[in-house]
């Protein structure tokens, strides 16, 4: 397959439609795709990997595909194809062993960079492994990685696709690391290459998880940006690197790779399971979770710009709270009698001093946290996935994350009275670990808790009515505590 213009792939688009419309990450029930970009990434005997960008309505998707010669395809044991197109058997690259291997290599074959996450400082534009006209793919590798022999795609995700690569065999020599050792033909010379023991001399051999961002958003994805800032803290998985799609209109993060923790457990599952057995997790664990949350906020505030909470910014945030409240009341009219009380809690925030606004997690709850041998590890810094990327990257109140976790404890406790004492005790344990809050900050936290609970009311009323009692109880508790 030659490097032909996108027009040559136009006839492939209709064949992708049934597969695209059935994908969990596709934002619609039907698909009329249009191929906007194709980039050749890798080639071996009888098989090629191409990065394909597909537009469907107002949404644009990253759809890397493998193309295997039909004759050669018959000789291999492979997952079912998407389609057969012009003598090529087409598969989702995240399902095809060749695609899985080359997607990881796309990140790990570049030079190792040390310090910072700014793409211009890293020289990404100089390291694009593939490029077509005004588009290309660029890598940002943070540490060397030993080769992998097996990979598997995870099937539970909805908005992205992840592939897990097992740990490298202990005998793998460092000289054979993915991307090559220093001075090998696969490692281009660069003034930005790390020469410190913490970067270039470190070869990661543990399990890796690679995430493909399916929806293409221009700009830096906070899941990449923030976790790379936090990588050395131990509070997030070690970051391996990332890849960006470079376009004439801007750039977009499309891949990120990081340490995979196979023995860690999901905090939501651990917490709810422990409550179900009558043996809740120790209070000290949630104190430590509070400490971890504060450490993350401190690092982000020290590493990335903070902004003053001006009067205009305060009013903008308060207006967004009131909009969500109106939506919840429209969906659940029984809340209408609390309209004035809700407005009073939100309005009280205008008469207290605010801390500077900073980068935060943005969608913080027990499902975003792992219990591991080294303590709590936080994942998925994308923010609320339905919000535009530009909004998710805006500095916000760090207490929004605190409110999100407090509400998550409420969800874990459910509506039954038997766990309400646990909810209160656990919330206090978390807050004690996070650190003392001034009376003014408690006013802000109460408003943010209420905002989150009203958001939950609207969500549950629209999608999961059986869960609606949980946020309704939370709204009543917050309003009652305020009065």
C-alpha positions in Angstrom: 0.0 0.0 0.0 1.5 3.3 -1.1 1.4 6.6 0.7 -1.6 7.8 -1.3 -3.9 10.8 -0.7 -6.9 10.4 1.6 -9.2 10.2 -1.5 -7.8 6.8 -2.2 -9.2 5.6 1.1 -12.6 7.2 0.5 -14.2 3.9 -0.5 -13.1 2.3 2.8 -15.4 4.6 4.9 -18.7 2.9 4.2 -17.2 -0.4 5.1 -16.2 0.9 8.5 -19.7 2.2 9.3 -21.2 -0.9 11.0 -18.1 -1.5 13.1 -17.9 2.2 14.1 -21.6 2.5 15.1 -21.3 -0.6 17.3 -18.1 0.6 19.1 -18.6 1.5 22.8 -16.6 4.7 22.3 -18.7 5.9 19.3 -21.0 8.8 20.3 -24.1 7.8 18.4 -26.3 5.0 17.3 -25.6 5.2 13.6 -22.5 6.1 11.6 -21.8 7.8 8.3 -18.1 8.1 8.5 -15.8 10.2 6.3 -12.0 9.6 6.3 -10.2 12.8 6.9 -6.6 11.7 7.3 -4.4 8.6 6.8 -0.8 8.3 7.9 1.4 5.3 7.3 3.0 4.2 10.6 4.7 0.8 10.2 5.1 -2.0 7.6 6.2 -5.6 7.7 5.8 -8.5 5.4 2.2 -8.5 4.2 0.9 -6.1 6.9 0.8 -2.4 7.4 -0.4 0.0 10.2 -2.0 3.3 9.2 -3.3 6.0 11.5 -6.7 6.9 10.3 -8.8 9.9 11.4 -12.5 9.5 10.8 -15.2 12.2 11.0 -18.7 11.2 11.8 -21.1 14.1 12.2 -19.6 16.7 14.6 -17.1 14.2 16.2 -13.7 13.1 14.9 -12.2 9.8 15.9 -8.7 8.2 16.1 -9.1 4.9 14.3 -5.7 3.2 13.7 -6.1 0.2 11.4 -4.0 -2.7 10.2 -4.1 -3.8 6.6 -3.1 -7.4 5.9 -2.7 -8.9 2.4 -5.6 -11.3 2.1 -3.4 -14.2 1.1 -1.1 -13.7 4.1 -4.0 -13.1 6.4 -5.3 -16.6 5.8 -2.1 -18.1 7.3 -2.4 -16.3 10.6 -4.6 -16.8 13.7 -6.1 -13.4 14.2 -9.3 -11.7 15.5 -12.2 -11.3 13.2 -11.6 -8.4 10.7 -13.7 -5.3 10.3 -13.9 -5.8 6.6 -12.1 -6.9 3.5 -11.2 -3.9 1.3 -9.4 -4.0 -2.1 -7.6 -7.3 -1.3 -6.6 -6.1 2.2 -8.1 -7.5 5.4 -8.8 -4.6 7.7 -8.7 -4.7 11.5 -8.8 -2.4 14.5 -5.1 -2.0 15.3 -5.8 -2.4 19.0 -7.0 -6.0 18.3 -4.2 -7.0 15.9 -0.9 -8.2 17.4 1.1 -6.3 14.8 -0.9 -3.1 15.6 -0.5 -3.6 19.3 3.2 -3.9 19.0 3.7 -0.9 16.7 1.4 1.4 18.7 3.7 0.9 21.7 6.8 1.3 19.6 5.3 4.6 18.2 5.9 6.0 21.7 8.9 4.0 22.9 11.2 4.2 19.8 11.8 7.9 20.2 14.6 9.5 22.2 14.2 9.9 26.0 13.4 13.4 27.3 13.9 14.7 30.8 12.3 17.5 32.6 9.0 19.3 31.9 6.1 18.5 29.7 6.1 21.4 27.3 6.1 20.0 23.7 8.3 22.8 22.4 10.9 22.2 25.0 10.8 18.5 24.3 11.3 19.1 20.6 8.4 17.1 19.5 8.1 18.7 16.1 11.7 17.4 15.4 10.9 13.8 16.3 7.8 12.9 14.2 8.4 9.3 13.1 5.9 9.7 10.3 4.6 12.7 8.4 2.3 13.3 5.5 2.0 16.8 4.1 1.0 19.0 7.1 0.2 16.2 9.4 2.4 13.9 11.4 2.8 11.8 14.6 5.3 12.9 17.2 6.5 11.0 20.3 7.5 12.1 23.8 9.3 9.2 25.5 10.1 9.6 29.2 12.0 6.4 29.9 13.5 3.5 28.0 11.4 0.3 27.9 12.4 -3.4 27.4 10.7 -5.3 24.6 7.3 -7.0 25.2 6.2 -10.3 23.8 2.5 -10.3 24.7 -0.4 -7.8 24.8 -4.1 -7.9 25.4 -6.8 -5.3 24.9 -9.0 -4.3 27.8 -12.7 -4.5 27.0 -14.4 -2.6 29.8 -13.7 1.0 28.7 -16.3 3.2 27.0 -14.5 6.4 25.9 -11.0 5.1 25.1 -9.3 1.9 24.3 -6.4 0.4 26.4 -3.9 -2.3 25.7 -1.9 -4.1 28.5 1.6 -5.3 27.8 3.0 -7.9 30.1 6.2 -7.5 32.0 9.4 -8.1 30.0 11.3 -11.3 30.7 14.0 -10.6 33.4 16.8 -11.7 31.0 16.0 -9.0 28.4 19.2 -7.0 27.8 19.0 -3.3 28.2 20.7 -2.9 24.8 17.6 -4.4 23.2 15.2 -1.9 24.7 12.4 -0.7 22.5 13.8 2.3 20.6 17.3 1.0 20.8 20.2 1.8 23.1 22.1 5.0 22.9 23.9 5.2 19.6 21.8 2.6 17.8 20.4 3.3 14.4 16.8 3.7 15.8 17.8 6.4 18.3 18.3 9.8 16.6 20.7 12.2 18.1 18.9 15.1 19.9 20.1 17.9 22.2 17.1 17.1 24.3 18.1 13.5 25.0 18.3 12.7 28.7 21.8 11.8 30.0 20.8 11.4 33.6 20.5 8.2 35.6 16.8 9.0 36.2 16.0 9.0 32.5 18.3 7.6 29.9 19.9 4.9 32.1 16.5 3.7 33.4 14.9 0.9 31.4 11.4 0.0 32.5 10.6 -3.7 32.5 7.3 -3.8 34.3 3.8 -4.2 32.8 2.6 -1.2 30.7 -0.8 0.0 29.8 -1.3 2.1 26.6 -4.4 4.2 26.2 -5.7 5.3 22.8 -7.9 8.5 23.0 -10.7 7.7 20.6 -12.2 11.1 20.3 -9.8 13.6 18.8 -9.6 16.9 20.7 -7.1 19.6 19.7 -4.9 20.7 22.6 -3.1 18.9 25.4 -5.1 16.2 27.1 -5.0 16.7 30.9 -4.6 13.0 31.4 -1.3 13.2 29.7 -0.2 16.6 30.8 -1.0 16.3 34.5 0.2 12.7 35.0 3.6 13.6 33.4 3.9 16.4 35.9 3.1 13.9 38.7 5.0 11.0 37.4 7.8 11.1 40.0 5.5 11.5 42.9 4.4 7.9 43.3 0.8 9.1 43.5 0.2 8.2 39.8 1.6 5.4 37.7 5.1 6.0 36.2 4.7 7.6 32.9 6.4 6.0 29.9 5.5 8.5 27.2 2.9 9.8 24.8 2.2 10.5 21.1 0.6 13.5 19.5 -1.0 14.0 16.2 0.3 17.2 14.6 -2.1 19.0 12.3 -1.9 22.4 10.6 -4.7 23.5 12.9 -2.9 22.4 16.1 -1.9 19.2 17.9 -3.8 16.5 19.8 -2.7 13.9 22.3 -3.7 10.5 20.9 -1.7 7.9 22.9 -0.3 7.7 26.3 1.6 4.8 28.0 2.2 4.3 31.7 3.0 1.7 34.3 0.3 -0.9 34.8 -0.3 -2.2 38.3 -1.8 -5.7 37.9 -2.1 -6.4 41.6 -3.7 -3.1 42.6 -7.4 -3.1 43.3 -10.1 -0.6 42.3 -10.9 1.6 45.4 -14.6 1.6 44.6 -14.8 -2.1 44.3 -12.6 -2.6 47.5 -14.7 -0.2 49.5 -18.1 -1.4 48.5 -17.1 -5.1 48.9 -15.7 -4.4 52.4 -19.0 -2.7 53.4 -21.0 -5.6 52.0 -19.1 -8.1 54.2 -19.4 -5.9 57.3 -15.6 -5.3 57.5 -15.0 -1.8 56.2 -11.5 -0.7 55.2 -9.5 0.8 58.1 -10.0 4.5 58.7 -6.3 5.2 58.4 -6.5 4.2 54.7 -8.8 7.1 54.0 -6.7 9.5 56.0 -3.8 8.5 53.7 -6.0 9.0 50.7 -6.6 12.6 51.9 -2.9 13.1 52.3 -2.3 11.8 48.8 -4.9 14.2 47.4 -3.3 17.1 49.1 0.1 16.1 47.8 -1.2 16.0 44.2 -2.8 19.4 44.6 0.4 20.9 46.0 2.6 19.5 43.2 0.2 20.7 40.5 0.0 24.2 42.1 3.8 24.4 42.3 4.4 23.0 38.7 1.7 24.6 36.6 0.3 28.2 36.5 -2.3 29.3 39.1 -4.6 32.2 38.6 -6.3 34.6 40.9 -10.0 34.0 41.6 -11.2 37.3 40.3 -14.7 38.6 40.8 -15.5 37.7 37.2 -14.2 34.1 37.6 -16.2 33.7 40.8 -19.4 34.8 39.1 -18.7 32.5 36.2 -18.4 29.5 38.5 -21.4 30.5 40.5 -23.4 30.8 37.3 -22.4 27.3 36.2 -23.5 26.0 39.6 -26.9 27.7 39.2 -27.3 26.3 35.7 -26.7 22.8 36.9 -29.2 23.4 39.8 -31.9 24.5 37.4 -31.3 21.4 35.2 -31.7 19.2 38.3 -34.8 20.9 39.4 -36.4 20.6 35.9 -35.7 16.9 36.0 -36.8 16.4 39.6 -39.5 19.0 40.4 -39.6 18.0 44.0 -36.4 20.0 44.5 -38.1 23.2 43.5 -39.0 24.0 47.1 -35.3 24.2 47.9 -34.5 26.8 45.2 -33.8 29.6 47.6 -31.8 27.4 50.0 -29.6 26.3 47.1 -29.1 29.8 45.9 -28.2 30.9 49.4 -25.4 28.3 49.7 -24.0 29.3 46.3 -24.3 33.0 47.1 -22.5 32.6 50.4 -19.3 31.9 48.5 -19.2 35.5 47.1 -18.6 36.9 50.6 -15.6 34.8 51.5 -12.0 34.9 50.2 -11.1 32.3 47.6 -7.8 30.5 47.2 -6.0 30.8 43.8 -7.4 28.6 41.0 -5.2 25.7 39.9 -5.1 22.6 37.8 -7.0 19.7 39.4 -8.1 16.1 38.7 -11.6 17.3 37.7 -13.5 14.0 38.0 -12.3 12.6 41.3 -14.0 9.7 42.9 -13.2 6.2 44.3 -13.4 4.7 40.8 -10.3 6.8 39.8 -8.1 5.4 42.6 -6.2 2.2 43.1 -5.1 0.5 46.3 -1.6 -0.8 45.6 1.3 -2.1 47.6 2.9 1.4 47.6 -0.3 3.1 48.7 -3.0 5.0 46.9 -2.5 5.6 43.1 -4.7 8.0 41.2 -5.7 7.5 37.6 -7.5 9.2 34.7 -6.9 13.0 34.9 -9.1 13.7 31.8 -11.7 15.5 33.9 -15.4 15.1 33.2 -15.4 13.5 29.7 -18.5 15.3 28.5 -17.0 18.8 29.1 -15.0 20.4 26.2 -11.3 19.9 26.5 -10.6 23.6 26.8 -12.9 23.8 29.9 -11.3 20.7 31.5 -7.9 22.4 31.2 -9.0 25.6 33.0 -7.7 26.2 36.6 -10.4 25.5 39.2 -10.9 25.2 42.9 -8.8 22.3 44.3 -11.7 21.8 46.7 -13.8 20.5 43.8 -11.7 17.3 43.9 -12.3 17.1 47.7 -16.1 17.5 47.1 -16.0 14.8 44.5 -14.4 12.3 46.8 -16.8 13.1 49.7 -19.7 12.5 47.3 -18.1 9.2 46.3 -18.1 8.0 49.9 -21.8 8.9 50.0 -22.4 6.7 46.9 -20.4 3.8 48.4 -22.6 4.0 51.5 -25.8 3.9 49.5 -29.2 4.9 50.8 -29.4 2.4 53.7 -29.1 3.8 57.3 -26.7 1.0 58.2 -23.8 2.7 56.4 -24.4 6.3 57.2 -22.2 6.3 60.2 -19.4 4.9 58.0 -20.0 7.6 55.4 -19.6 10.4 58.0 -16.6 8.8 59.7 -14.8 8.2 56.4 -15.5 11.7 55.1 -14.0 13.1 58.3 -11.0 10.7 58.0 -10.4 11.9 54.4 -10.6 15.6 55.4 -8.3 15.1 58.3 -5.7 13.7 55.9 -6.2 16.4 53.4 -5.5 19.0 56.1 -7.3 21.7 58.1 -9.8 23.9 56.2 -10.6 27.4 57.3 -14.2 28.4 57.9 -14.1 30.3 54.6 -12.9 27.2 52.7 -15.7 25.1 54.4 -18.2 27.5 52.8 -16.7 26.8 49.4 -16.6 23.1 50.0 -20.2 23.0 51.0 -21.2 24.8 47.7 -19.0 22.4 45.7 -20.5 19.4 47.4 -24.0 20.7 46.6 -23.1 21.4 43.0 -21.8 17.9 42.6 -24.8 16.3 44.3 -27.2 18.3 42.0 -25.1 17.2 38.9 -25.6 13.6 40.1 -29.3 14.2 40.5 -29.6 15.3 36.9 -27.4 12.4 35.7 -29.3 9.7 37.6 -32.7 11.1 36.7 -31.8 11.0 33.0 -29.9 7.7 32.9 -30.2 5.6 36.1 -33.5 6.5 37.9 -32.9 3.6 40.3 -29.8 5.4 41.7 -31.6 8.8 42.1 -32.3 8.4 45.9 -28.5 8.5 46.6 -27.9 12.0 45.4 -31.3 13.2 46.6 -30.3 12.1 50.2 -27.0 13.9 49.7 -28.8 17.2 48.6 -31.0 17.0 51.7 -28.1 16.3 54.0 -26.0 19.2 52.6 -29.0 21.6 52.8 -29.8 20.5 56.3 -26.2 20.9 57.5 -26.2 24.5 56.1 -29.3 25.4 58.1 
